[in-house]
Amino acid sequence: MGRSMGIASEAMAGTPETDDRRSPSRADGGVTERRQAAIGNPAALVPVALPPLAEEDAPLPDPRRSDVDEWGRSQHMRELAHRLYQPIYDSWFRVEWEGLDKIPAHGGALIVANHAGAVPSDAPAIMHGIETEVGRPVYALADHIFKGMPVVGTLWARNGGVVAHPDNAYRLLREQGQLTLVFPEGSKGPAKTYAERYRLRRFGRGGFVEIAMRAGVPIIPIAVVGAEESMPIMFKIPALAKAIGVPYFPVTANMLAFGPVLGTLLHFPAKFKLRVLDPVGFDDVPPDQPRYSRSRIMDESEAIRQRIQESLFDMLQQRRSVWSG
């Protein structure tokens, strides 16, 4: 019995577990070797086949199911609008351009123009003319009030309308190199009465100049004659405008002639003439600066306003008739 116990003890002493207990350094060395082997071979820790790395240049799938871009513009809708508006452009307003070759064929540019008419007719004429003659899309910046109108807001966006905001203008001009149209007079332009026609209002605080400087693009001024007479305002009703939350509520000659409903939609067939002035560049001003000279901005804004005003006076002096030009 005692001999059996001794043999059993010797057998247990000869096992690896017993050897490790008696030789701690040798056991630690084995564990360390196993850990190093595992670190050098990740598959030993995670025995799962890793997927291959995706190519960095692989294009992401486009989730859109139509041709509507990030701004809401639809090329299909613009083509439809071109077909519908072309007879009005050619036969109703009989639009004539001067200096259309000054519109750049490539790169971003900020287009500025005078604004008029109770329901402005100048923006569609400018956009249609540039898109059909130059072959470039035009995005028009306008007040946020259009975005919130049912149906009108959607149609406006589908045809290139964008909410007027400095960030939107910068992205269109600097990042995407688009032609962008803005009316610096704002709502004060189309709110002018017939007695105030072709007298430009102040161009705000020159924000359009600062955007052009920041984006590093030229400003293309355009003088428009004819829009003032297409839907002239006889007088306004401020109390009604305040009650319904709009900048102005006009009573136009069109309403007096065709009735309040048809007169809101139908413009008079005034002859349109548009003159593109020489571009205004800011090559001496680096883009993407945190601040720009306020005095320089205001001086450039006033100079552009004055150039458009002088061109309007010159075009009016040459005009023989409102209807025939």
Secondary structure, DSSP 4 states (H G I P E B T S, - for coil): -HHHHHHHHHHHHTSHHHHHHH-HHHHHHHHHHHHHHHHH-HHHHS-SPPPPPPPTTPPPPP--SSSB-TTS-BHHHHHHHHHHHHHIIIIIS--EEESGGGS-SSS-EEEEE---TTTT-HHHHHHHHHHHHT---EEEEE-GGGTTSTTHHHHHHHTTEEE--HHHHHIIIIIS--EEEE-TTGGGTTT--GGGTT-PPP-TTSHHHHHHHHHT--EEEEEEESHHHHS-EEEE-HHHHHHHT-S--EEEHHHHHH-TTHHHHPPP-PPPEEEEPPPB--TTS-SS-S---HHHHHHHHHHHHHHHHHHHHHHHHH---TTT-
